[in-house]
Amino acid sequence: MKQQQTPAALRHSIRSGAMGTNTSGLCPGFVQGNLCILPADWAHDFLKFCQLNPKPCPIIGMSAMPGDYHLPSLGVDLDIRTDIPQYRIFENGVAVEQVTDITAHWRDDLIAFVLGCSFSFEEALLADGLEVRNLSEGVNVPMYRTNISCQEAGPFKGNMVVSMRPFKAADAIRAIQICSRFPSVHGAPIHFGDPSQIGINNLAAPDFGDAVTVNADEVPVFWACGVTPQVAVEKAKPPFCITHAPGCMLVTDKLNSCLAIM
Amino acid sequence: MKQQQTPAALRHSIRSGAMGTNTSGLCPGFVQGNLCILPADWAHDFLKFCQLNPKPCPIIGMSAMPGDYHLPSLGVDLDIRTDIPQYRIFENGVAVEQVTDITAHWRDDLIAFVLGCSFSFEEALLADGLEVRNLSEGVNVPMYRTNISCQEAGPFKGNMVVSMRPFKAADAIRAIQICSRFPSVHGAPIHFGDPSQIGINNLAAPDFGDAVTVNADEVPVFWACGVTPQVAVEKAKPPFCITHAPGCMLVTDKLNSCLAIM
């Protein structure tokens, strides 16, 4: 019964190589996070970029010092080198390898950042009885590049990427209320309605993920998306970088409910 | 300097007959309320109607027992018979008289209800730097009859009346967050966007109040409105009823900030 597994047990299973796939739906109730590992001489600017753009880049944990692969605030025995099912290694902005363990690639100048993800607020929306279209249609959430500039920090810059979920207006109002409680997992939407107002020309052709049905009585609602920092990192082309592979997240010991500010 | 006047001083001035006009903008920071006075044998159903429809009919105070014209929770020396600038007296649903004092009309079977009003949340929107169109255009907020049925209680029934304020989407999201903090003054909007979805055919022709400009990059946002119980009372045609005259509200000692639930 994998859904009753604790996050620690799941991480041990991943660490041992017994589980190497998508973490979506695993350990319901617990926070999952995006991973970005950078050399220390790039980490300060990345941290500043996240601080300046908290809606797309909400940091929920980071290495206490360069070379530290434990993040005890996210899991007592967590080892960021082994506890994610699939990692992607980038050199100069280009993906060069996908691996299940980065112990051999670890360096004493690396800093790991864990960023909040939409799984947490989607769970809160479902718990309130709302339909989350990408979940009910069994696809990845549609994501779009916008014309909204992020605040720059050194080499890190670019436009915000957003995810979209359609709702009837009354449900959109409820979704805004619910997500406002979760500022560390993208928080309230940043836009709804006319996509062209934020530079999106065709809802049916997302830049990432899959298109979903938008019914005539629904409005598209847009959230800041964790792909934003990934795009900024790809553009900045650091000599070395490690991320999680899409859908293969870090499962933490933190309860989603603990992220609620009220 | 009338804006520095305390609510108690303003009520004394109204009581003495020195101030008989609109209370809009007076005693900023303090809650103003709508008044509805009914005979005790109608009051139970009205109370139930408000309880079933809290968004349009948020009760913030009522007589402790029939005949009681003091509402100490809203103002220590408050006298509901004299402290409102203009009252309207209805017989069998028809307005028969407008007076500045209802002492001569008071009866020992009357129960006064005070309902929250949009002034409180408009103040919170302004304090957050949002433009409230009806205020910036110096007109009454536009109000519309909808096709949304209220829950019935005895003779009290009817469709919800809504007020409308236009915003850009990002400001509408912020307005939803702000108003969610104030459930006792209509709370979060009940709809935004396509007016026809709630039975409104022409935004330019409000059923009450005045039309306001809606710019091309804005969406209309709709709040449950305190005219809803007035319409329900007019339809129910109680033999006797007293309300405030439009814009001539009860100014209470309660701070708007005290209505915030978080």
HADDOCK unambig.tbl for C-alpha pairs under 7 A between the chains (distance, minus, plus):
assign (segid A and resid 169 and name CA) (segid B and resid 191 and name CA) 5.63 0.50 0.50
assign (segid A and resid 169 and name CA) (segid B and resid 192 and name CA) 5.89 0.50 0.50
assign (segid A and resid 170 and name CA) (segid B and resid 190 and name CA) 5.98 0.50 0.50
assign (segid A and resid 170 and name CA) (segid B and resid 191 and name CA) 5.44 0.50 0.50
assign (segid A and resid 173 and name CA) (segid B and resid 176 and name CA) 6.88 0.50 0.50
assign (segid A and resid 176 and name CA) (segid B and resid 173 and name CA) 6.88 0.50 0.50
assign (segid A and resid 177 and name CA) (segid B and resid 177 and name CA) 6.27 0.50 0.50
assign (segid A and resid 190 and name CA) (segid B and resid 170 and name CA) 5.98 0.50 0.50
assign (segid A and resid 191 and name CA) (segid B and resid 169 and name CA) 5.64 0.50 0.50
assign (segid A and resid 191 and name CA) (segid B and resid 170 and name CA) 5.46 0.50 0.50
assign (segid A and resid 192 and name CA) (segid B and resid 169 and name CA) 5.89 0.50 0.50
